[in-house]
């Protein structure tokens, strides 16, 4: 993993999370700009997967391959599943759900870096 | 049986309940995968904590499913699951503080869930409060 990229990605996701919580505090259901923000984070996560795969093919090894791959796949699923769950009922609570999904991303990135750095699980 | 009327009590997966289900789902997936890895790779190191993690994972899965579903029966399942969780985090949390040697590796409920920002302690409380709000107290439809 490229640490700088991971940190930037985590910060972007936290920014979109903050945006979600502000919108929820203003009593807004999920709006289009916010959803575009989430889509942008998803694209950044895809790039992160590509970077990781390139490094893995290049011979670098995380502390636990299975755990790392699980986090890698999981990081791509959080936002789509969270968004689907949020949009099934459009209310301010759905906006909070989007924020919760965005907060999960930095946690996953943090765990991924730990595993990449040699942690077993 | 027709759809419930609009003025009925809110379902457990509606409104703030949606956020609750989302957080529960995250914990269910996290606890399940972590327990699976621990049991698959180093079960012999600490069988009891890892089995407890697996048990916690099952309770989270059950709570998530029950909260996401509507109906009186699912409400009861959710109540049992959330109560179990609160009991679990309190008992295991206390045990892990009193006898840290028995819990060498961080499980979800160790130290009252400190490794998880105490969310495992807060979540069942919020769950139980929410279940009280959505309790099916009206006469049977």
Interface residues (C-beta under 8 A of the other chain):
Chain A: X64 X66 X67 X70 X74 X78 X81 X82 X85 X86 X89 X91 X93 X94 X96 X97 X100 X101 X104 X120 X121
Chain B: X14 X15 X16 X17 X18 X19 X21 X22 X23 X25 X26 X29 X33 X34 X37 X38 X41 X42
